[in-house]
Amino acid sequence: MNILVTGAAGFIGYHLSRRLLDDGHTVTGLDNLNDYYDPQLKKDRLARLGVDVDPARPPDPAPVTSGKFRFVRMDLSDRTAMNNLFADSGFDAAVNLAAQAGVRYSLQNPHSYIDSNITGFLNILEACRHHPVSHLVYASSSSVYGANTNMPFSVHDNVDHPVSLYAATKKANELMAHTYSHLYGIPSTGLRFFTVYGPWGRPDMALFLFARAMTSGKPIDVYNHGRMERDFTYIDDIVEGIVRLIPKPPAGSPDWKGDAPDPATSFAPYQIFNIGHNQPVALMEFISELEKQLGVTAEKNMMDIQPGDVPRTWADVKSLFEYTGYQPKVAVPEGIAAFVAWYREYFGGRDA
């Protein structure tokens, strides 16, 4: 297949692009290489995909190609450029992973979430409308569950009470996708990711932040005084789920009823899945395993929960398993060990 992956220089986008290339697909990777976190990490991810791009230089509209991988430096909010890319490329499928990420960052920079997550996603939908693809897969988030405390989180539950702007934009993406699926027949699947971690991860995520502080002899910030649980999901399991989904677009459910609407499905070619490990882990256990792997005991700053955070997440992945056979395999000890091995090799004697 000829597949577009947006956010290809990001954590999940990089791993997905590499897997799709290994499977023999042609991949166009799109990224704006912004400085939300160190662009050097994005540059190094792209280098492993075979292309050399300098984020410090002004954007060059010309694509950079290596084998079956083509990289395009572009912003989703550029409507004309996005439309032209679709018109010229003939994509079979699109996977939208580009977004302004982070719950806490949305408290300081709300407008960037509207530009990237709302306007940018609208441009993706419009491009798919005018230049149809067989399947649009896009990143939603476990954060959409917000104030919902019914565990495990089910895609069949109502998610109308987000507690962060980031979560609200992801919920909006699901609503926008449904509208376009209904109006224009775009087969779309939204994936609610649950705390993805692993090698080449984002520096703003807990595992990376903890490792950086611990290896530097600095204390770590532990929110809600450690009374947190997360459905930590290893990157390879996430990628496996996406790869299984791409060739399985939804067709619409003949059993869907307007007087008893299921939020996860529709009469339109639209569906929502959780993608997680289905096994919440206490934050303190997660930290303990990292201490073991690093051989360092962390000094802990116990802090109150931050605005926009939720104390617990837990993914019900039954629907995804039934649809694709997806089943997460990598447990936290194995996943943290892989991250630590990468972290030590990547940074070596350098500062993280």
C-alpha positions as CSV (number, residue, x, y, z in Angstrom):
1,M,0.0,0.0,0.0
2,N,0.9,3.7,-0.4
3,I,0.4,5.1,3.1
4,L,0.6,8.6,4.6
5,V,1.9,8.8,8.2
6,T,1.6,12.3,9.7
7,G,3.8,13.0,12.7
8,A,6.4,10.6,11.2
9,A,9.3,12.2,13.1
10,G,7.4,11.7,16.4
11,F,7.5,8.8,18.8
12,I,4.6,6.6,17.5
13,G,4.9,7.9,13.9
14,Y,8.6,6.9,13.6
15,H,8.0,3.4,14.9
16,L,4.9,2.9,12.7
17,S,6.8,4.2,9.6
18,R,9.6,1.8,10.2
19,R,7.3,-1.2,10.7
20,L,5.3,-0.3,7.5
21,L,8.6,0.0,5.5
22,D,9.7,-3.4,6.9
23,D,6.4,-4.9,5.8
24,G,7.1,-3.6,2.2
25,H,4.7,-0.7,2.0
26,T,5.5,2.7,0.5
27,V,5.4,5.4,3.2
28,T,5.1,9.2,2.9
29,G,6.1,10.7,6.3
30,L,4.9,14.2,7.2
31,D,6.1,16.3,10.1
32,N,6.6,20.0,10.8
33,L,9.6,19.3,13.1
34,N,8.4,21.9,15.7
35,D,10.4,22.5,18.8
36,Y,7.8,21.3,21.4
37,Y,10.7,19.1,22.5
38,D,14.3,18.8,21.2
39,P,14.1,18.6,17.4
40,Q,17.4,16.6,17.4
41,L,15.5,13.6,18.6
42,K,13.2,14.0,15.6
43,K,16.1,14.4,13.3
44,D,17.7,11.2,14.6
45,R,14.5,9.2,14.3
46,L,14.3,10.3,10.6
47,A,17.9,9.4,10.1
48,R,17.0,5.8,11.1
49,L,14.4,6.0,8.3
50,G,17.1,6.9,5.9
51,V,16.6,10.7,5.4
52,D,18.8,13.6,6.6
53,V,16.7,16.7,7.5
54,D,18.0,19.6,9.6
55,P,15.1,21.1,11.7
56,A,17.2,24.2,12.3
57,R,17.0,25.2,8.6
58,P,14.0,26.8,7.0
59,P,11.5,24.3,5.7
60,D,12.2,23.0,2.2
61,P,9.0,22.0,0.4
62,A,10.8,19.4,-1.7
63,P,10.4,15.9,-0.4
64,V,13.4,13.9,0.7
65,T,13.3,10.2,-0.4
66,S,15.1,7.1,0.7
67,G,14.0,3.8,-0.8
68,K,10.2,3.5,-0.2
69,F,10.2,6.3,2.4
70,R,9.5,9.9,1.4
71,F,9.7,12.7,4.0
72,V,7.7,15.9,3.5
73,R,8.2,18.8,6.0
74,M,4.8,20.3,6.2
75,D,2.3,21.7,8.8
76,L,-1.1,20.2,8.9
77,S,-2.6,23.7,9.2
78,D,-1.4,24.6,5.7
79,R,-4.6,23.8,3.9
80,T,-3.3,24.3,0.3
81,A,-0.2,22.2,0.8
82,M,-2.1,19.4,2.4
83,N,-4.6,19.3,-0.4
84,N,-1.8,19.3,-3.0
85,L,0.0,16.5,-1.2
86,F,-3.0,14.3,-1.4
87,A,-3.8,15.3,-5.0
88,D,-0.3,14.4,-6.1
89,S,0.3,11.2,-4.0
90,G,-2.7,8.9,-4.5
91,F,-2.6,7.5,-1.0
92,D,-4.3,4.2,-0.3
93,A,-4.6,4.9,3.4
94,A,-3.7,7.7,5.9
95,V,-2.7,7.5,9.5
96,N,-2.9,10.8,11.3
97,L,-0.6,10.9,14.3
98,A,0.5,14.5,14.1
99,A,-0.9,16.7,16.9
100,Q,0.1,19.0,19.6
101,A,0.5,16.6,22.4
102,G,0.5,16.9,26.2
103,V,-2.1,17.6,28.8
104,R,0.0,20.0,30.9
105,Y,1.3,22.0,28.0
106,S,-2.3,22.8,27.0
107,L,-2.6,24.9,30.1
108,Q,0.1,27.3,28.9
109,N,-0.3,27.2,25.1
110,P,-4.0,26.5,24.3
111,H,-3.9,28.1,20.8
112,S,-1.4,25.6,19.5
113,Y,-3.9,22.8,20.2
114,I,-6.6,24.5,18.1
115,D,-4.1,25.1,15.2
116,S,-2.7,21.6,15.1
117,N,-5.5,19.4,16.5
118,I,-8.6,21.1,15.1
119,T,-7.6,23.0,12.0
120,G,-5.0,20.5,11.1
121,F,-7.4,17.6,11.4
122,L,-10.0,19.4,9.4
123,N,-7.5,19.8,6.6
124,I,-6.8,16.0,6.8
125,L,-10.5,15.3,6.5
126,E,-11.0,17.7,3.6
127,A,-8.1,16.1,1.8
128,C,-9.6,12.7,2.3
129,R,-12.9,14.0,1.1
130,H,-11.5,15.3,-2.2
131,H,-8.9,12.6,-2.7
132,P,-10.5,9.5,-1.2
133,V,-8.5,6.9,0.8
134,S,-9.6,3.4,1.7
135,H,-9.1,4.1,5.4
136,L,-8.3,7.1,7.6
137,V,-6.8,6.0,11.0
138,Y,-6.3,8.8,13.5
139,A,-5.0,9.3,17.0
140,S,-7.4,10.0,19.7
141,S,-6.5,9.7,23.4
142,S,-7.4,8.0,26.6
143,S,-7.6,11.5,28.0
144,V,-11.1,11.9,26.4
145,Y,-12.5,9.8,29.3
146,G,-11.9,12.8,31.6
147,A,-14.2,12.8,34.6
148,N,-15.5,9.3,33.8
149,T,-14.5,6.9,36.6
150,N,-16.2,3.7,35.3
151,M,-13.3,1.2,35.0
152,P,-12.1,-0.2,32.7
153,F,-12.6,2.6,30.3
154,S,-14.9,1.4,27.5
155,V,-15.4,2.9,24.1
156,H,-19.1,2.2,24.6
157,D,-19.3,4.7,27.5
158,N,-20.1,8.4,27.2
159,V,-17.1,10.7,27.1
160,D,-18.6,14.2,27.3
161,H,-16.7,15.5,30.3
162,P,-13.0,16.1,29.3
163,V,-10.8,17.8,31.9
164,S,-8.2,19.3,29.7
165,L,-8.2,21.2,26.4
166,Y,-6.0,18.5,24.9
167,A,-8.7,16.0,25.7
168,A,-11.4,18.3,24.3
169,T,-9.6,18.5,21.0
170,K,-9.3,14.8,20.7
171,K,-13.0,14.3,21.5
172,A,-13.6,17.0,18.8
173,N,-11.6,14.9,16.3
174,E,-13.8,12.0,16.9
175,L,-16.9,14.1,16.3
176,M,-15.4,15.6,13.2
177,A,-14.5,12.2,11.8
178,H,-18.0,10.9,12.3
179,T,-19.4,13.9,10.5
180,Y,-17.2,13.3,7.5
181,S,-17.8,9.6,7.6
182,H,-21.5,10.3,7.4
183,L,-21.5,13.1,4.8
184,Y,-18.7,11.8,2.5
185,G,-18.4,8.1,3.2
186,I,-14.8,8.4,4.6
187,P,-14.0,5.2,6.4
188,S,-12.4,6.3,9.7
189,T,-11.1,4.7,12.8
190,G,-10.1,6.6,15.9
191,L,-7.6,5.1,18.3
192,R,-7.6,6.1,22.0
193,F,-4.0,5.6,23.0
194,F,-3.1,4.7,26.6
195,T,0.2,6.0,28.0
196,V,2.6,4.8,25.3
197,Y,6.2,4.3,26.3
198,G,9.4,2.7,24.9
199,P,12.7,3.5,23.0
200,W,12.8,6.8,21.1
201,G,9.9,8.1,23.4
202,R,8.9,11.6,24.0
203,P,11.0,13.6,26.5
204,D,7.9,15.1,28.1
205,M,6.6,11.7,29.1
206,A,7.0,10.4,32.7
207,L,9.4,7.6,31.9
208,F,11.8,9.9,30.0
209,L,11.6,12.6,32.7
210,F,12.2,10.1,35.5
211,A,15.2,8.6,33.7
212,R,16.7,12.0,32.9
213,A,16.4,13.2,36.5
214,M,17.6,9.9,38.1
215,T,20.7,9.6,35.9
216,S,21.5,13.2,36.7
217,G,21.2,12.8,40.5
218,K,18.1,15.0,40.6
219,P,14.8,14.4,42.3
220,I,11.7,13.3,40.4
221,D,8.3,14.9,40.6
222,V,5.6,12.4,41.6
223,Y,2.1,13.8,41.2
224,N,-0.9,13.0,43.4
225,H,1.6,11.8,46.0
226,G,2.1,8.6,44.0
227,R,-1.5,7.6,44.0
228,M,-1.7,7.2,40.3
229,E,-2.3,4.3,38.0
230,R,-1.7,4.2,34.2
231,D,-2.4,1.6,31.5
232,F,1.2,1.7,30.3
233,T,1.4,0.4,26.7
234,Y,4.7,-0.6,25.0
235,I,5.3,1.0,21.6
236,D,5.6,-2.3,19.7
237,D,2.1,-3.3,20.9
238,I,0.7,0.0,19.8
239,V,2.3,-0.4,16.3
240,E,1.0,-3.9,16.0
241,G,-2.5,-2.8,16.6
242,I,-2.3,0.0,14.0
243,V,-0.8,-2.3,11.4
244,R,-3.6,-4.8,11.9
245,L,-6.2,-2.0,11.6
246,I,-5.1,-0.3,8.4
247,P,-6.4,-2.9,6.0
248,K,-9.7,-3.3,7.9
249,P,-11.8,-0.1,7.3
250,P,-15.2,0.1,8.9
251,A,-18.3,-0.3,6.8
252,G,-21.0,0.9,9.1
253,S,-23.0,-1.2,11.5
254,P,-26.5,-2.3,10.4
255,D,-27.3,-2.9,14.0
256,W,-26.7,0.7,15.1
257,K,-29.8,2.3,16.6
258,G,-30.4,6.1,16.9
259,D,-32.7,5.5,20.0
260,A,-29.9,3.7,21.8
261,P,-26.7,5.0,20.2
262,D,-23.4,3.2,20.7
263,P,-20.6,5.9,20.8
264,A,-18.0,3.5,19.4
265,T,-19.8,2.6,16.2
266,S,-22.2,4.1,13.7
267,F,-24.5,3.6,10.7
268,A,-21.7,5.5,8.9
269,P,-18.2,3.9,8.2
270,Y,-16.9,5.0,11.6
271,Q,-15.5,3.3,14.6
272,I,-13.5,4.0,17.8
273,F,-11.2,1.6,19.7
274,N,-9.1,1.7,22.8
275,I,-5.5,0.6,22.3
276,G,-3.8,-0.1,25.6
277,H,-2.4,-3.0,27.6
278,N,-5.5,-3.6,29.6
279,Q,-3.6,-3.8,32.8
280,P,-3.2,-0.7,34.9
281,V,0.1,-0.3,36.9
282,A,0.6,1.8,40.0
283,L,2.9,4.7,39.3
284,M,5.1,3.8,42.3
285,E,5.5,0.2,40.9
286,F,6.5,1.8,37.6
287,I,9.1,4.0,39.3
288,S,10.4,1.0,41.3
289,E,11.0,-1.0,38.1
290,L,12.8,1.9,36.6
291,E,15.0,2.2,39.7
292,K,15.8,-1.5,39.4
293,Q,16.8,-1.2,35.7
294,L,18.9,2.0,36.2
295,G,20.4,0.8,39.5
296,V,19.4,4.2,41.1
297,T,17.1,5.0,43.9
298,A,15.1,8.1,43.1
299,E,14.7,11.0,45.4
300,K,10.9,11.8,45.1
301,N,9.2,15.1,45.4
302,M,5.6,14.1,46.3
303,M,3.2,16.7,44.8
304,D,-0.5,17.4,44.4
305,I,-2.2,16.2,41.2
306,Q,-1.9,18.7,38.3
307,P,-4.9,20.3,36.7
308,G,-6.1,18.3,33.7
309,D,-4.6,15.0,35.0
310,V,-6.7,12.0,36.0
311,P,-5.6,9.6,38.8
312,R,-6.3,6.3,36.9
313,T,-6.6,4.9,33.4
314,W,-7.5,1.4,32.3
315,A,-8.2,0.3,28.8
316,D,-10.9,-2.2,27.8
317,V,-9.5,-3.5,24.5
318,K,-12.0,-6.3,24.0
319,S,-13.5,-4.6,20.9
320,L,-10.1,-4.2,19.2
321,F,-9.1,-7.8,20.0
322,E,-12.3,-9.1,18.5
323,Y,-11.9,-6.9,15.4
324,T,-8.2,-7.5,14.7
325,G,-6.9,-10.2,17.0
326,Y,-4.7,-7.5,18.7
327,Q,-3.4,-8.5,22.0
328,P,-0.7,-6.6,23.9
329,K,2.3,-8.8,24.8
330,V,5.0,-6.6,26.4
331,A,4.8,-6.3,30.2
332,V,6.2,-3.3,32.0
333,P,9.5,-4.9,33.3
334,E,10.4,-5.9,29.7
335,G,9.3,-2.6,28.3
336,I,11.3,-0.5,30.8
337,A,14.4,-2.7,30.2
338,A,14.2,-2.0,26.5
339,F,13.8,1.8,27.1
340,V,16.7,1.9,29.5
341,A,18.9,0.0,27.1
342,W,18.1,2.5,24.3
343,Y,18.4,5.5,26.6
344,R,21.9,4.5,27.7
345,E,23.0,3.8,24.2
346,Y,21.5,7.0,22.7
347,F,22.7,9.4,25.3
348,G,25.9,7.7,26.4
349,G,27.9,10.4,28.1
350,R,25.8,13.2,26.7
351,D,23.2,15.2,28.7
352,A,19.7,14.0,28.1
